[in-house]
Amino acid sequence: MHFNLFIILFFLGGWLGAQLSSRIRLPGILGMVLFGIALGTFARPAIPEVMWELAPFLTSVALIVILLRAGLGIRRQTLNRVGAPAILMGFVPCLLEAAALTPMFMWLFEFPFTIALLAAFVLAAVSPAVVIPSMIALKERGFGRRADVPTLILAGASLDDVVAITLFTVLLQRASRLFVGDAADTQAQGALEALTAFFNTDAGAFVAIPFAIIGGLLVGGLIGWALSWWLRRQHLSLRPTDKTLVLLMLSLLVVEVAEWLHFAALLSVMTIGFILLERCETVAHELANQLAKVWIGAEIILFVLIGMALEVEVAIGAGWNGLAVLGVGLLARSLGVLLALLLGRAKLTAGERLFCVLAYLPKATVQAALGSVPLAMGIPGGEIILAVAVLSIVVTAPMGLLAIQMLGSRLLDAPEVR
């Protein structure tokens, strides 16, 4: 199929899928995902090869848009109010789910401990592509304002992804050395190579997560401060589209640099938006309005690509064992959310706590990005890890999305009528 024709069908099909889904009172995002699944299942040979090559970049752009929108919507006072529970929700559910999944992979698939733990962290991450836009939509409609539940979930989910991705990266290097060969070149020269080599060692695992989080906050804070300083002086001479373009390009650069320096790109991008809102609120609101327009197309790109990446046959191949693993993981994650809220002394109602549990169920973006990596690197059991990752997307993304969008308005406090 010609690339131009494919792009037309891609956007038109995604839009129509969303419209049809909305007509039957289902989330529009679900229609986009289903269209992507149909496209990837029935028309995979006709999809231009360049589309698969562009997919990671396009997904990154779409994720950056929603992360910036999230950061531009979080005020410091609100973040202070949800601080402790949000931090605990970034660690406890992820680690508890991984702890429950590891013995399941060892028992049902006979994985050695390292590979079982690696597989566990592929699954032990909530989907920012599903959660963040859903929380932004609820915030914009005024739901959950009393306890700032959407903000709590936004902050916790972003940190949750950082923990899962960082530990996955560390374990991937260890599994490569143990089961494939010496993947870490300890003869690397230069500061950057030495830093990378260090994180590929067992000792580096102990400092990888705090380094990733602190580094992400510092980089995002510095760029946000510098950008706010510049925008306040150039506010009147630049068009809103110019400011938005600069912000997007800087954020993309942050994501690329994060690959080399091992800091948390997700936190950096959100921090940039947060600093802009704190230091130049007028410009921040202007940028948020522009990004809301960009999101119209970015949303179609993100969710249709997620659907296209799914291989239903591979997901079915995981069978009942895969479903058992997934069920145990979701149960542990749900208990982790409740434990985090308890330890953080979050003043939430029973309905709000239930909503937090439901919002932490969907898996899509991280699993789509990481699921095929062990197989590509020759890790034993890589095909099973991919199959279970795909299964997790097929089962939890629609289920979590429906739960958030259909029950959010019922479980959270309603917006005030003025």
ZAMILUM-980412 format. One record per residue (C-alpha): y, z, x; residue number from 1; residue in three letters; chain. Coordinates in pm, whole numbers, plus 50000, padded with zeros to 5 digits. Last residue first. Layout:
! ZAMILUM-980412
Y	Z	X	NUM	ALA	A
...
//
This chain:
! ZAMILUM-980412
52744	53948	47820	418	ARG	A
52370	53983	47769	417	VAL	A
52204	54162	48060	416	GLU	A
51907	53985	48216	415	PRO	A
51560	54106	48108	414	ALA	A
51367	54373	48301	413	ASP	A
51057	54238	48467	412	LEU	A
50705	54225	48317	411	LEU	A
50780	53981	48036	410	ARG	A
51006	53732	48215	409	SER	A
50768	53728	48511	408	GLY	A
50459	53676	48295	407	LEU	A
50464	53299	48244	406	MET	A
50628	53191	48571	405	GLN	A
50455	53436	48800	404	ILE	A
50111	53420	48638	403	ALA	A
50116	53041	48616	402	LEU	A
50208	53009	48981	401	LEU	A
49945	53258	49086	400	GLY	A
49667	53076	48901	399	MET	A
49784	52729	49007	398	PRO	A
49806	52831	49375	397	ALA	A
49506	53068	49369	396	THR	A
49206	52849	49290	395	VAL	A
49277	52510	49451	394	VAL	A
49461	52671	49742	393	ILE	A
49185	52922	49817	392	SER	A
48926	52644	49794	391	LEU	A
49113	52446	50058	390	VAL	A
49111	52746	50291	389	ALA	A
48742	52807	50216	388	VAL	A
48656	52447	50308	387	ALA	A
48872	52451	50621	386	LEU	A
48709	52773	50745	385	ILE	A
48368	52622	50672	384	ILE	A
48450	52308	50873	383	GLU	A
48575	52521	51162	382	GLY	A
48247	52713	51183	381	GLY	A
48237	52678	51561	380	PRO	A
48592	52616	51698	379	ILE	A
48629	52251	51803	378	GLY	A
49010	52251	51821	377	MET	A
49043	52021	51517	376	ALA	A
48806	52245	51319	375	LEU	A
49009	52556	51407	374	PRO	A
49335	52377	51306	373	VAL	A
49221	52242	50966	372	SER	A
49307	52552	50762	371	GLY	A
49635	52629	50940	370	LEU	A
49891	52412	50760	369	ALA	A
49725	52391	50418	368	ALA	A
49642	52764	50436	367	GLN	A
50002	52848	50527	366	VAL	A
50142	52638	50242	365	THR	A
49899	52718	49961	364	ALA	A
49800	53072	49870	363	LYS	A
49909	53238	49547	362	PRO	A
49823	53608	49487	361	LEU	A
50126	53805	49612	360	TYR	A
50336	53736	49300	359	ALA	A
50059	53880	49079	358	LEU	A
50056	54212	49267	357	VAL	A
50437	54234	49259	356	CYS	A
50425	54164	48884	355	PHE	A
50182	54452	48833	354	LEU	A
50422	54683	49016	353	ARG	A
50706	54563	48793	352	GLU	A
50501	54628	48480	351	GLY	A
50407	54979	48595	350	ALA	A
50776	55054	48652	349	THR	A
50923	55052	49000	348	LEU	A
51091	55317	49210	347	LYS	A
50940	55211	49542	346	ALA	A
50821	55513	49737	345	ARG	A
50739	55294	50040	344	GLY	A
50393	55450	50063	343	LEU	A
50330	55378	49694	342	LEU	A
50473	55025	49706	341	LEU	A
50265	54948	50015	340	ALA	A
49952	55093	49852	339	LEU	A
50003	54881	49539	338	LEU	A
50047	54568	49751	337	VAL	A
49744	54654	49963	336	GLY	A
49528	54708	49653	335	LEU	A
49623	54357	49542	334	SER	A
49545	54219	49888	333	ARG	A
49204	54388	49889	332	ALA	A
49120	54238	49549	331	LEU	A
49245	53898	49659	330	LEU	A
49029	53911	49972	329	GLY	A
48718	54016	49782	328	VAL	A
48765	53729	49537	327	GLY	A
48823	53473	49812	326	LEU	A
48510	53572	50000	325	VAL	A
48306	53557	49679	324	ALA	A
48455	53218	49591	323	LEU	A
48361	53083	49933	322	GLY	A
48009	53215	49899	321	ASN	A
47985	53054	49556	320	TRP	A
48038	52707	49697	319	GLY	A
48238	52610	50006	318	ALA	A
48137	52252	49934	317	GLY	A
48351	52252	49620	316	ILE	A
48658	52295	49840	315	ALA	A
48548	52011	50068	314	VAL	A
48495	51784	49767	313	GLU	A
48839	51879	49633	312	VAL	A
49013	51770	49951	311	GLU	A
49361	51916	49926	310	LEU	A
49632	51765	50144	309	ALA	A
49759	51547	49860	308	MET	A
49823	51853	49642	307	GLY	A
50028	52021	49914	306	ILE	A
50213	51693	49967	305	LEU	A
50296	51674	49594	304	VAL	A
50423	52031	49612	303	PHE	A
50654	51991	49910	302	LEU	A
50795	51645	49844	301	ILE	A
50865	51714	49477	300	ILE	A
51044	52038	49563	299	GLU	A
51244	51867	49839	298	ALA	A
51382	51616	49589	297	GLY	A
51536	51869	49350	296	ILE	A
51581	52113	49641	295	TRP	A
51865	51903	49782	294	VAL	A
52070	51984	49472	293	LYS	A
52007	52358	49508	292	ALA	A
52090	52317	49877	291	LEU	A
52439	52194	49786	290	GLN	A
52502	52491	49555	289	ASN	A
52376	52736	49819	288	ALA	A
52604	52576	50077	287	LEU	A
52911	52629	49858	286	GLU	A
52805	52987	49787	285	HIS	A
52771	53047	50161	284	ALA	A
53110	52888	50232	283	VAL	A
53278	53135	49997	282	THR	A
53073	53427	50131	281	GLU	A
53172	53385	50494	280	CYS	A
53039	53676	50701	279	ARG	A
52772	53839	50482	278	GLU	A
52652	53522	50307	277	LEU	A
52636	53338	50641	276	LEU	A
52443	53627	50795	275	ILE	A
52175	53614	50519	274	PHE	A
52142	53236	50543	273	GLY	A
52083	53254	50919	272	ILE	A
51844	53545	50865	271	THR	A
51628	53334	50632	270	MET	A
51594	53067	50902	269	VAL	A
51512	53321	51173	268	SER	A
51259	53505	50954	267	LEU	A
51061	53187	50891	266	LEU	A
51087	53080	51257	265	ALA	A
50919	53398	51380	264	ALA	A
50928	53391	51761	263	PHE	A
50667	53228	51985	262	HIS	A
50905	53070	52240	261	LEU	A
50773	52711	52228	260	TRP	A
50698	52674	51857	259	GLU	A
51011	52877	51776	258	ALA	A
51219	52607	51946	257	VAL	A
51104	52352	51685	256	GLU	A
51173	52586	51392	255	VAL	A
51518	52672	51529	254	VAL	A
51599	52302	51567	253	LEU	A
51509	52247	51202	252	LEU	A
51747	52529	51110	251	SER	A
52026	52375	51317	250	LEU	A
51969	52039	51145	249	MET	A
51973	52197	50798	248	LEU	A
52295	52393	50861	247	LEU	A
52474	52092	51010	246	VAL	A
52372	51876	50712	245	LEU	A
52487	52142	50464	244	THR	A
52827	52168	50631	243	LYS	A
52870	51791	50624	242	ASP	A
52764	51774	50257	241	THR	A
53023	52040	50168	240	PRO	A
53294	51824	50329	239	ARG	A
53453	51955	50648	238	LEU	A
53824	52001	50724	237	SER	A
53883	52297	50491	236	LEU	A
53603	52517	50623	235	HIS	A
53642	52429	50991	234	GLN	A
53759	52771	51109	233	ARG	A
53533	52970	50877	232	ARG	A
53253	52726	50955	231	LEU	A
53268	52792	51329	230	TRP	A
53251	53171	51304	229	TRP	A
52979	53144	51037	228	SER	A
52776	52915	51264	227	LEU	A
52806	53151	51560	226	ALA	A
52704	53454	51352	225	TRP	A
52414	53270	51183	224	GLY	A
52294	53135	51518	223	ILE	A
52301	53481	51673	222	LEU	A
52137	53650	51372	221	GLY	A
51864	53386	51340	220	GLY	A
51779	53416	51710	219	VAL	A
51784	53797	51699	218	LEU	A
51582	53825	51376	217	LEU	A
51318	53580	51496	216	GLY	A
51292	53748	51835	215	GLY	A
51249	54089	51672	214	ILE	A
50977	53955	51441	213	ILE	A
50791	53741	51697	212	ALA	A
50815	54006	51969	211	PHE	A
50692	54273	51726	210	PRO	A
50394	54049	51637	209	ILE	A
50299	53926	51984	208	ALA	A
50322	54262	52165	207	VAL	A
49961	54377	52134	206	PHE	A
49822	54022	52137	205	ALA	A
49977	53957	52477	204	GLY	A
49729	54191	52642	203	ALA	A
49443	53976	52512	202	ASP	A
49588	53669	52685	201	THR	A
49735	53358	52521	200	ASN	A
50064	53540	52471	199	PHE	A
50093	53567	52851	198	PHE	A
50027	53196	52902	197	ALA	A
50312	53111	52665	196	THR	A
50549	53342	52853	195	LEU	A
50441	53194	53186	194	ALA	A
50495	52842	53051	193	GLU	A
50848	52930	52940	192	LEU	A
50933	53108	53264	191	ALA	A
50805	52837	53498	190	GLY	A
50461	52734	53620	189	GLN	A
50133	52728	53431	188	ALA	A
49829	52828	53638	187	GLN	A
49702	53048	53353	186	THR	A
49609	52743	53153	185	ASP	A
49488	52892	52830	184	ALA	A
49217	52695	52658	183	ALA	A
48942	52800	52895	182	ASP	A
48644	52674	52702	181	GLY	A
48528	52615	52350	180	VAL	A
48366	52936	52224	179	PHE	A
48524	53227	52411	178	LEU	A
48844	53066	52541	177	ARG	A
48911	52882	52217	176	SER	A
48837	53194	52013	175	ALA	A
49097	53387	52215	174	ARG	A
49358	53116	52169	173	GLN	A
49291	53102	51796	172	LEU	A
49307	53482	51776	171	LEU	A
49665	53489	51909	170	VAL	A
49776	53207	51681	169	THR	A
49612	53365	51375	168	PHE	A
49779	53697	51458	167	LEU	A
50121	53530	51461	166	THR	A
50056	53328	51145	165	ILE	A
49939	53631	50945	164	ALA	A
50218	53865	51059	163	VAL	A
50494	53606	51007	162	VAL	A
50357	53511	50666	161	ASP	A
50369	53874	50547	160	ASP	A
50726	53904	50679	159	LEU	A
50836	53621	50450	158	SER	A
50640	53769	50159	157	ALA	A
50803	54110	50200	156	GLY	A
51160	53978	50201	155	ALA	A
51116	53750	49900	154	LEU	A
50905	54009	49713	153	ILE	A
51171	54279	49744	152	LEU	A
51440	54026	49653	151	THR	A
51251	53930	49335	150	PRO	A
51207	54302	49248	149	VAL	A
51575	54390	49277	148	ASP	A
51509	54726	49102	147	ALA	A
51741	54671	48804	146	ARG	A
51780	54294	48863	145	ARG	A
51424	54203	48774	144	GLY	A
51527	53896	48571	143	PHE	A
51880	53756	48605	142	GLY	A
51806	53385	48554	141	ARG	A
51916	53309	48911	140	GLU	A
51696	53589	49042	139	LYS	A
51395	53456	48848	138	LEU	A
51450	53105	48986	137	ALA	A
51487	53241	49340	136	ILE	A
51162	53434	49297	135	MET	A
50976	53119	49187	134	SER	A
51131	52917	49471	133	PRO	A
51011	53179	49722	132	ILE	A
50661	53242	49586	131	VAL	A
50507	52895	49568	130	VAL	A
50621	52739	49896	129	ALA	A
50618	53081	50066	128	PRO	A
50241	53104	50003	127	SER	A
50092	53449	50067	126	VAL	A
49899	53498	50389	125	ALA	A
49557	53648	50461	124	ALA	A
49355	53327	50421	123	LEU	A
49396	53185	50773	122	VAL	A
49403	53546	50892	121	PHE	A
49047	53602	50773	120	ALA	A
48921	53286	50944	119	ALA	A
49042	53420	51280	118	LEU	A
48881	53758	51207	117	LEU	A
48550	53586	51130	116	ALA	A
48589	53373	51444	115	ILE	A
48637	53684	51659	114	THR	A
48357	53881	51490	113	PHE	A
48086	53616	51515	112	PRO	A
48040	53418	51192	111	PHE	A
47720	53453	50991	110	GLU	A
47865	53271	50688	109	PHE	A
47800	53533	50419	108	LEU	A
47788	53848	50634	107	TRP	A
48035	53774	50914	106	MET	A
48278	53601	50676	105	PHE	A
48257	53899	50439	104	MET	A
48295	54143	50731	103	PRO	A
48628	53975	50822	102	THR	A
48761	53934	50468	101	LEU	A
48814	54305	50396	100	ALA	A
49010	54376	50715	99	ALA	A
49206	54053	50670	98	ALA	A
49304	54159	50318	97	GLU	A
49410	54504	50440	96	LEU	A
49616	54352	50721	95	LEU	A
49799	54110	50490	94	CYS	A
49853	54362	50209	93	PRO	A
49986	54633	50449	92	VAL	A
50219	54435	50674	91	PHE	A
50498	54253	50489	90	GLY	A
50462	54475	50183	89	MET	A
50538	54771	50413	88	LEU	A
50862	54607	50527	87	ILE	A
50963	54530	50167	86	ALA	A
50883	54885	50051	85	PRO	A
51105	55031	50326	84	ALA	A
51405	54799	50281	83	GLY	A
51444	54746	49904	82	VAL	A
51785	54918	49869	81	ARG	A
51902	54816	50214	80	ASN	A
51822	54453	50129	79	LEU	A
52032	54477	49812	78	THR	A
52329	54619	50001	77	GLN	A
52293	54349	50266	76	ARG	A
52301	54071	50010	75	ARG	A
52015	53824	49965	74	ILE	A
52090	53489	49796	73	GLY	A
52186	53286	50102	72	LEU	A
51864	53398	50270	71	GLY	A
51650	53271	49982	70	ALA	A
51834	52939	49967	69	ARG	A
51786	52906	50342	68	LEU	A
51414	52973	50304	67	LEU	A
51387	52722	50018	66	ILE	A
51555	52446	50219	65	VAL	A
51364	52531	50536	64	ILE	A
51037	52499	50346	63	LEU	A
51132	52150	50228	62	ALA	A
51230	52043	50580	61	VAL	A
50907	52184	50725	60	SER	A
50698	52003	50462	59	THR	A
50873	51676	50548	58	LEU	A
50798	51730	50918	57	PHE	A
50431	51813	50857	56	PRO	A
50392	51515	50617	55	ALA	A
50549	51248	50840	54	LEU	A
50225	51158	51018	53	GLU	A
50031	51163	50689	52	TRP	A
50294	50932	50539	51	MET	A
50276	50700	50843	50	VAL	A
49913	50633	50759	49	GLU	A
50013	50470	50431	48	PRO	A
49820	50610	50130	47	ILE	A
49592	50337	49992	46	ALA	A
49272	50494	50128	45	PRO	A
49363	50829	49959	44	ARG	A
49414	50677	49614	43	ALA	A
49166	50869	49398	42	PHE	A
49155	51212	49561	41	THR	A
49489	51234	49743	40	GLY	A
49682	51088	49449	39	LEU	A
49498	51304	49196	38	ALA	A
49560	51616	49405	37	ILE	A
49927	51523	49445	36	GLY	A
49962	51469	49069	35	PHE	A
49803	51812	49014	34	LEU	A
50048	51972	49257	33	VAL	A
50347	51808	49087	32	MET	A
50226	51913	48742	31	GLY	A
50185	52271	48863	30	LEU	A
50543	52271	48988	29	ILE	A
50661	52197	48635	28	GLY	A
50522	52530	48518	27	PRO	A
50324	52500	48192	26	LEU	A
50481	52484	47847	25	ARG	A
50304	52165	47735	24	ILE	A
50624	51964	47785	23	ARG	A
50683	52136	48121	22	SER	A
50359	51992	48260	21	SER	A
50453	51645	48139	20	LEU	A
50795	51669	48305	19	GLN	A
50655	51802	48632	18	ALA	A
50394	51527	48648	17	GLY	A
50663	51269	48569	16	LEU	A
50873	51393	48861	15	TRP	A
50579	51392	49101	14	GLY	A
50472	51046	48986	13	GLY	A
50825	50907	49028	12	LEU	A
50864	51064	49371	11	PHE	A
50532	50943	49513	10	PHE	A
50533	50611	49323	9	LEU	A
50868	50518	49480	8	ILE	A
50755	50641	49823	7	ILE	A
50433	50436	49793	6	PHE	A
50625	50121	49707	5	LEU	A
50842	50159	50017	4	ASN	A
50537	50227	50237	3	PHE	A
50348	49915	50126	2	HIS	A
50000	50000	50000	1	MET	A
//
